[in-house]
Amino acid sequence: MKYIIFLILIAAIIAFLIMSYEGKLFKLKRQLLIANNQIERLRKQVPKNSTYKKGKSSEIIFEVPSSTMGIINENTNVLLSPLYNSDIVRVTTVKMEVKILDKAILNNVNWYYISLPLDTNINCRGWVNKDCFSYFYGDSSDLVKN
């Protein structure tokens, strides 16, 4: 009689462990399915015309800028990176004198890393295309029209 009760107790413990394991496995499968759906949704949001391609590397040539200051046109997009489809950090509403910090050439296009004359340090730096400048100069005596 003791052996039968012992065997029933062992069988109940094993059944409980199996049911507990199956419940955890079901929850993990559901979480994996939800995560896969979220990844697919995010992949669809990535633009197809992105300049990033697997196996293709872009060459960025950094140079010392010939001018330290410049005037950018109104409605200029200040970008997060030197790419046309990059996120916009700020859009200028007026012509603005900016400090040129760096110069990069990417795909034969000149980009300038600039600092905007703002009172805050939030979104005050970014990349601007050379075509967005109206003037370049080192100091106020040597103006160069673009």
Sequence and secondary structure as in RCSB ss.txt:
>XXXX:A:sequence
MKYIIFLILIAAIIAFLIMSYEGKLFKLKRQLLIANNQIERLRKQVPKNSTYKKGKSSEIIFEVPSSTMGIINEN
TNVLLSPLYNSDIVRVTTVKMEVKILDKAILNNVNWYYISLPLDTNINCRGWVNKDCFSYFYGDSSDLVKN
>XXXX:A:secstr
 HHHHHHHHHHHHHHHHHHHHHHHHHHHHHHHHHHHHHHHHHHHHS TT S BTTB   EEEE  S SEEEE TT
 EEESSSSTTS EEEE SS EEEEEEEEEEETTEEEEEEE   SSSSS EEEEEGGGEEEEESSTT EEE 
